[in-house]
Amino acid sequence: MPRFSTAVLDAMPLAGAEWEASQIAARAALAIDASTEPWSPYPHQIPPPGDDWDVWLLLAGRGAGKTDAAAAYANAHALGPPCVLGIPGGHRLAIVAPTLGDATEACVSGPSGLRAHNPSVRLVQRMGGTFVIWPNGAEAKLFGAHGPDDVERLRAGGNRCMVWAEELMAWAKLDECWDHATFGLRLGPHPRIVASTTPKPRPLLRTLLEDPTVATTRATTDDNPKLPAAYRRRLERYRGTRLGRQEIGGELLTDTPGALWTFALLEDRRPAPADQARAVVAIDPSGGAGPEHDEQGIIVAATGVDARGYVLADRSCSLSPDGWGRRAVQAYVDYGADAIVGEANYGGEMVEAVVRTAAAAMGVTGVTYKAVHASRGKAVRAQPVAALYEQRRVSHTEVFTELEDELVSWTPESGRSPNRLDALVWAITELMVKEPTVERQVYVY
């Protein structure tokens, strides 16, 4: 049901009689819709008091209500006193999300988006892009932050009086898009940014947390009591894990002493190469399916004609043998891979049999499978791959949260066997590391 609360309006800085009049008009306009329910924000969803902040940073776990709070603030801003006289509605906002699709789905049409707070807003496509239009004429332009084209759209996106930065730390082009969104923030007496995100240790986040003009609100997933019980049960498997601390607890985690990878090594994200030299799908199997078992690591990587390595996809899962076999074969097809690589030290014949059976069931022929036999331990095998990252010769094409969490948290002393990391090491080793101690058996079927 649509929601609206004057608590958000009341928490925003006052602007005299004009502000009071706008509050009355907003209440009256929304009271016409009989389906509108009052929205009762939790403390972490109410904007910071005062007028001495430029950025409101909502740093919280999944499902804490970040998007809900940001949507409420953006709606209240668009209904508030005009920032610029002489333009329709007096406001020009920007909504920037990891992709344009995310901006449309999460920020506008989703259950916590703008339409949940104000059903009268319209989503329109016209020359120049995708826009949200309020009945008073105020508008917000939607942007993604995924690739070079998104950076250029923000560069040419015009000036704004407010920016909503949704899931900021998931932006692939974080620094460039943040810079251009900030450069365009210069309309009205006090242009502001509302940034809603799950914390990730990217340099920009550390910069924001040290900035005195940034007001930070922290919350955990548990701070939203309205989350469905089934969703809470699914989260239990992550309690006590590093990923759970970040995604549920909203903690900003730092590098792990002794880990071969650091967050800084993973920041150099680049688009997939236009000219692909080779591509492989690497599998690290597990002993079963379901949450109680390890995942099956399935990583797709490629080299370009520039001789650099690119991690293209993380298709890891926790499925039955038929399920993960089909998933690996589908990745082989999707990315035009040259081979599927599987470790033969553990379940080698089983992996080859599963892949062969899945390919036959799917009608895929000509699949090349390479069984690799390692004579060295995991840490020794991983070191040359980590060195390639240090040399800036390997990049991720997007944010792979679970994979990257394994990379930066695993140490040889941890006692864990991270499947995604293992699959990554086999993929990059096959593509870029000359390792004479690895024996390869090749099958084509």
C-alpha positions in Angstrom: 0.0 0.0 0.0 1.3 3.5 -0.7 2.7 5.2 2.4 3.4 8.8 3.3 4.6 10.4 6.6 4.9 14.0 7.6 7.8 12.8 9.9 10.2 13.0 7.0 9.0 16.4 6.0 9.1 17.6 9.6 12.6 16.4 10.1 13.9 18.4 7.1 15.2 22.0 7.6 12.5 24.6 7.9 12.2 27.4 5.4 9.6 29.7 7.0 6.0 30.3 5.9 6.7 28.9 2.4 7.9 25.6 3.9 4.8 25.4 6.1 2.6 26.0 3.0 4.3 23.3 1.1 3.8 20.8 3.9 0.1 21.6 4.0 -0.2 21.2 0.2 1.7 17.9 0.3 -0.6 16.5 3.0 -3.7 17.7 1.1 -2.6 16.2 -2.2 -1.9 12.8 -0.8 -5.0 12.7 1.4 -7.0 12.5 -1.8 -5.8 8.9 -2.3 -7.9 6.9 0.1 -5.4 3.9 -0.1 -2.6 5.9 1.3 -1.4 4.6 4.7 0.7 6.6 7.1 4.3 5.6 7.0 5.9 5.4 10.4 9.6 5.5 9.9 12.0 3.8 12.3 14.6 6.1 14.0 17.3 5.2 11.4 15.0 6.2 8.6 14.5 9.8 9.7 16.8 12.4 8.1 19.5 14.0 10.3 18.4 17.2 12.1 19.9 20.5 11.4 21.3 22.2 8.3 25.0 21.5 8.6 25.3 18.4 6.4 25.6 18.0 2.7 25.4 14.2 2.5 23.1 11.8 4.4 24.8 8.4 4.3 22.5 5.5 5.2 24.9 2.7 6.0 22.9 -0.4 6.8 22.5 -4.1 6.3 20.2 -5.7 3.7 16.5 -5.1 4.3 17.1 -2.4 7.0 15.0 0.1 5.1 17.7 2.2 3.3 15.8 2.4 0.0 12.5 3.1 1.9 14.1 6.0 3.8 15.8 7.5 0.7 12.6 7.3 -1.4 10.7 9.1 1.4 13.3 11.8 1.5 13.4 12.2 -2.3 9.6 12.4 -2.4 9.5 15.0 0.4 12.1 17.0 -1.3 10.2 17.1 -4.6 7.1 18.2 -2.7 8.9 20.8 -0.7 9.8 24.4 -1.2 11.2 25.0 -4.7 15.0 25.0 -5.0 14.8 26.9 -8.3 12.1 29.3 -9.2 10.9 29.3 -12.8 11.2 25.6 -13.5 8.3 23.1 -13.2 7.9 22.0 -9.6 11.0 23.9 -8.6 13.1 20.8 -8.5 15.5 18.7 -10.7 16.7 15.6 -9.0 19.0 12.7 -10.0 18.6 9.1 -9.0 21.7 7.0 -9.5 21.8 3.3 -9.0 24.2 0.5 -9.9 22.4 0.1 -13.2 19.6 2.0 -14.9 17.4 -1.1 -14.4 18.1 -0.9 -10.7 17.1 2.7 -10.6 13.8 1.9 -12.3 13.0 -1.2 -10.3 14.3 -0.5 -6.8 14.0 3.3 -6.6 10.8 3.8 -8.4 8.6 0.8 -8.9 9.7 -1.5 -6.1 7.9 -2.1 -2.8 10.1 0.5 -1.1 10.4 2.9 -4.1 8.9 6.3 -4.8 5.6 4.9 -5.9 5.1 3.2 -2.6 5.3 6.7 -1.0 3.6 8.6 -3.7 1.5 6.7 -6.2 0.9 9.8 -8.3 4.5 9.9 -9.6 5.0 8.8 -13.2 7.9 7.0 -14.9 8.3 8.3 -18.4 10.8 7.7 -21.2 11.5 10.6 -23.5 14.3 12.2 -25.5 17.2 12.5 -23.0 16.5 9.5 -20.9 14.2 8.0 -18.2 12.5 10.4 -15.8 10.2 10.4 -12.7 7.7 13.2 -12.9 5.7 14.5 -9.9 2.2 16.0 -10.4 3.7 19.4 -9.4 6.1 19.2 -12.4 9.2 18.3 -10.4 11.4 15.7 -12.1 14.2 13.3 -11.4 16.4 11.8 -14.1 17.5 8.2 -13.7 21.1 7.0 -14.2 23.2 3.9 -13.9 26.8 3.6 -12.7 27.9 0.5 -14.4 30.0 1.3 -17.5 31.8 4.1 -19.4 28.5 5.1 -21.1 27.0 5.7 -17.7 29.9 7.9 -16.7 29.4 10.0 -19.8 25.6 10.3 -19.2 26.3 11.7 -15.8 28.9 14.0 -17.1 26.3 15.5 -19.5 23.4 15.0 -17.1 22.8 18.6 -16.2 22.6 20.4 -12.8 20.5 19.0 -9.9 19.3 20.2 -6.5 19.4 16.7 -5.0 21.0 13.3 -5.8 19.8 10.0 -4.5 22.7 7.5 -4.7 21.2 4.1 -4.3 23.5 1.2 -3.2 26.5 3.5 -3.6 29.2 0.9 -2.9 27.8 -1.4 -5.6 28.5 1.1 -8.3 31.0 -0.4 -10.7 32.2 3.0 -11.8 32.1 4.4 -8.3 34.7 7.2 -8.3 33.9 8.5 -11.8 30.1 8.5 -11.3 30.3 10.0 -7.8 32.5 12.8 -9.1 30.2 13.7 -11.9 27.1 13.5 -9.8 28.8 15.8 -7.3 29.8 18.3 -10.0 26.2 18.6 -11.2 24.9 19.2 -7.7 24.6 23.0 -7.7 21.0 24.1 -7.9 19.2 25.7 -5.0 20.3 27.1 -1.7 21.6 23.8 -0.3 21.9 20.9 -2.8 22.3 17.6 -1.0 23.0 13.9 -1.6 21.2 11.0 0.1 23.4 7.9 -0.3 21.9 4.5 0.7 24.3 1.6 0.8 25.4 -1.6 2.4 29.0 -0.9 3.5 31.9 -2.2 1.5 35.5 -1.2 2.2 36.0 1.0 -0.9 38.2 4.1 -0.6 35.3 6.5 -1.2 33.4 5.2 1.7 36.3 5.8 4.1 36.6 9.3 2.7 32.9 10.0 3.3 33.0 8.7 6.9 35.9 11.1 7.6 34.1 14.1 6.1 32.4 16.4 8.7 29.7 17.4 6.2 28.5 13.8 5.9 25.8 12.8 8.4 25.9 9.0 8.8 23.0 6.8 10.0 23.8 3.2 10.8 21.5 0.2 11.1 21.4 -3.5 10.8 18.9 -5.9 9.1 17.5 -6.7 12.6 16.5 -3.0 13.0 13.6 -3.6 10.6 11.0 -5.7 12.5 8.7 -5.9 9.5 10.9 -8.2 7.5 9.2 -11.6 6.8 10.1 -14.5 9.1 11.0 -16.6 6.1 13.6 -14.0 5.0 15.0 -13.9 8.5 15.4 -17.7 8.5 17.3 -17.6 5.2 19.7 -15.1 6.7 20.6 -17.4 9.7 23.2 -19.3 7.6 25.2 -16.1 7.3 25.3 -15.3 11.0 28.8 -15.2 12.4 30.4 -15.1 8.9 32.3 -12.2 7.4 29.7 -11.8 4.7 26.9 -11.8 7.3 28.7 -9.1 9.3 28.8 -6.9 6.3 25.4 -7.7 4.6 23.3 -8.1 7.8 25.2 -6.3 10.5 26.1 -3.4 8.2 29.8 -3.5 9.4 32.5 -1.9 7.4 35.1 -4.6 7.2 38.8 -4.1 6.6 41.5 -6.2 5.1 42.4 -9.5 6.8 46.0 -9.9 8.0 47.7 -12.7 6.0 45.2 -12.7 3.2 46.6 -12.9 -0.3 44.1 -10.4 -1.7 43.2 -6.9 -0.4 40.2 -4.8 -1.2 42.5 -2.3 -3.0 43.6 -5.1 -5.5 39.9 -5.6 -6.5 39.1 -2.0 -7.2 40.4 -1.9 -10.8 37.2 -3.0 -12.5 37.1 -3.0 -16.3 34.6 -4.0 -18.9 34.9 -7.3 -20.6 37.3 -7.3 -23.5 35.7 -6.7 -26.9 38.3 -9.1 -28.4 38.4 -12.2 -26.3 41.5 -14.4 -26.8 40.5 -17.3 -24.5 37.8 -18.1 -22.0 37.4 -20.9 -19.5 34.9 -22.1 -16.9 36.5 -23.4 -13.8 34.8 -25.7 -11.3 35.6 -26.5 -7.7 33.1 -29.1 -6.5 31.7 -29.8 -3.1 30.4 -32.8 -1.3 26.7 -32.1 -1.6 23.9 -29.6 -2.1 22.0 -27.3 0.2 23.0 -24.8 2.9 24.6 -27.4 5.1 27.2 -28.2 2.4 29.9 -26.2 0.7 29.1 -24.4 -2.5 30.3 -25.4 -5.9 32.6 -22.8 -7.2 32.0 -21.9 -10.8 34.0 -19.0 -12.2 34.2 -17.7 -15.8 37.4 -15.9 -16.7 39.0 -14.8 -20.0 42.0 -13.2 -21.5 41.8 -10.4 -24.0 44.1 -9.6 -26.9 45.7 -7.2 -24.5 47.0 -10.3 -22.6 45.1 -9.1 -19.4 42.9 -11.4 -17.4 39.2 -10.7 -16.8 36.8 -12.4 -14.4 33.5 -12.4 -16.3 31.1 -14.2 -14.0 30.5 -16.0 -10.8 28.0 -18.8 -11.4 28.8 -20.6 -8.1 25.8 -22.3 -6.4 24.8 -25.0 -4.0 22.9 -27.5 -6.2 22.7 -31.2 -7.0 25.3 -32.6 -9.4 22.9 -32.3 -12.3 22.1 -28.7 -11.3 25.7 -27.5 -11.0 26.7 -29.5 -14.1 24.1 -27.8 -16.2 25.1 -24.4 -14.7 28.7 -24.9 -15.7 27.8 -26.1 -19.2 25.4 -23.1 -19.7 28.3 -20.7 -18.7 30.5 -22.5 -21.2 27.9 -21.7 -23.9 27.0 -18.2 -22.7 30.6 -17.0 -22.7 31.9 -19.0 -25.7 34.5 -20.7 -23.5 37.4 -22.8 -24.8 37.3 -25.3 -22.0 35.7 -26.3 -18.7 38.5 -26.9 -16.1 38.0 -29.1 -13.0 40.4 -30.2 -10.3 41.0 -34.0 -10.4 42.6 -34.2 -7.0 39.2 -34.1 -5.4 36.4 -35.8 -7.3 38.1 -35.3 -10.6 36.4 -38.2 -12.4 33.1 -37.3 -10.8 33.4 -33.7 -12.1 34.2 -34.9 -15.7 31.3 -37.3 -15.6 28.8 -34.7 -14.3 29.9 -32.2 -17.0 29.7 -34.8 -19.7 26.2 -36.0 -18.6 24.9 -32.4 -18.3 26.2 -31.5 -21.8 24.5 -34.6 -23.3 21.2 -33.8 -21.5 21.4 -30.2 -22.8 22.3 -31.2 -26.3 25.6 -29.3 -26.2 28.4 -31.0 -28.2 32.1 -30.3 -28.7 32.7 -29.4 -25.0 36.3 -29.5 -24.0 37.0 -30.6 -20.5 40.4 -30.3 -18.8 41.1 -32.3 -15.6 43.9 -30.6 -13.8 46.1 -32.4 -11.2 47.8 -30.2 -8.6 50.9 -31.3 -6.9 51.1 -28.2 -4.7 49.0 -26.8 -1.9 46.2 -24.3 -2.2 48.2 -21.3 -0.8 51.2 -22.0 -3.1 48.8 -22.3 -6.2 47.1 -19.1 -5.2 50.2 -17.0 -4.8 51.0 -16.6 -8.6 47.4 -15.6 -9.2 47.4 -13.0 -6.4 50.6 -11.7 -7.9 48.9 -11.1 -11.2 46.3 -9.0 -9.3 49.1 -7.0 -7.7 50.6 -6.3 -11.1 47.2 -5.0 -12.3 47.0 -7.7 -14.9 43.7 -9.2 -13.7 40.4 -7.2 -13.3 36.8 -8.0 -12.4 34.2 -6.8 -14.8 31.7 -6.1 -12.0 31.3 -6.4 -8.3 31.3 -10.1 -7.3 30.4 -9.8 -3.6 30.7 -13.4 -2.5 33.8 -14.2 -4.5 35.6 -11.0 -3.4 34.6 -11.7 0.3 36.4 -15.1 0.0 39.4 -13.5 -1.6 40.0 -10.9 1.0 39.2 -13.1 4.0 40.9 -16.4 3.3 44.3 -17.1 4.8 46.2 -20.4 4.7 45.7 -20.7 8.5 41.9 -20.2 8.3 41.2 -23.9 7.9 38.5 -23.2 5.3 38.4 -24.4 1.7 36.7 -21.5 -0.2 35.2 -22.9 -3.4 34.9 -19.7 -5.3 38.5 -18.8 -4.6 39.6 -22.2 -5.7 37.7 -22.0 -8.9 39.1 -18.5 -9.6 42.7 -19.8 -9.0 42.1 -22.7 -11.5 40.6 -20.4 -14.1 43.4 -17.8 -14.0 46.1 -20.5 -13.7 44.8 -22.1 -16.9 44.7 -18.8 -18.7 47.8 -17.0 -17.5 50.1 -19.0 -15.2 52.7 -21.3 -16.6 52.8 -24.0 -14.0 54.8 -27.1 -15.1 53.8 -29.0 -11.9 50.1 -29.1 -13.1 49.2 -32.1 -15.2 46.3 -31.6 -17.6 44.1 -34.3 -19.2 41.9 -33.1 -22.0 38.6 -34.6 -23.1 36.3 -33.5 -25.9 32.8 -34.8 -26.1 
